[in-house]
Amino acid sequence: MAVSAPLAGSLPTGLIALPGVYQPQGDTRLLAAALQREEVEPRARVLEIGTGTGALALQAASRGARVTAVDVSWRAVATARLNAGRRRLPLHVVHGDFETATAGHHYDLIISNPPYVPAPGDLPTSGPERAWDAGPDGRAVIDRICQQAPALLNPGGALLMVHSGMCGVQKSLDHLAAGGLHARVCARADVPWGPVLRSRQTWLQRQGFASGPEELEELVVIRAHAL
């Protein structure tokens, strides 16, 4: 059963964010609330894909987990390391693509707030847009996570992933189920459109992602676990 949750996840306060690094917003807080409800055993192996400031990775590390945080942005890597150092929490932060960084490893929990905003043109290779632009259907990274998660999870492990209702919630559930995971929506919330969506409202309408002068975006957290 999905929880229509307030965006009140427990995030570390006073986080540093270098210029161009995605700062925690409504989607981060919704995922943090889902993570807060998750059982995280001491010494559990946790992976965060796309760590940004490291907020979610630090939440897991504060509960005794052994956390690896991956990001394609050097500024995000530096930011997460700074925030971990200031809190004296052990956090293994890796720069690069998550598939390369995780080769040969397995995890008890994977968390991710991936890029999910539909965008015209090619995927950005630099700049802050890499944190949200995800190709014409918004699924450039989501599909890769759905494909790789079954092989990355230990038996009984779980994936928590947030994304917009615009980019195919049922498609993610079906993709994860096809990989042998039990997947469901565990939380959802409506948030006001931000500046990125407003700036491409006409394009979104033409592509069928929006039907009119939208004001709210549905966010969901998908939980998929390995049997």
Secondary structure, 3 states (H helix, E strand, C coil): CCEECCCCCCCCCCCCCCCCCCCCCHHHHHHHHHHHHCCCCCCCEEEEECCCCCHHHHHHHCCCCEEEEEECCHHHHHHHHHHHHHHCCCCEEEECCHHHHCCCCCEEEEEECCCCECCCCCCCCCCHHHHCECCCCCCCCHHHHHHHHHHHEEEEEEEEEEEEHHHCHHHHHHHHHHCCEEEEEEEEEEEECCHHHHHCHHHHHHCCCCCCCCCEEEEEEEEEEEC
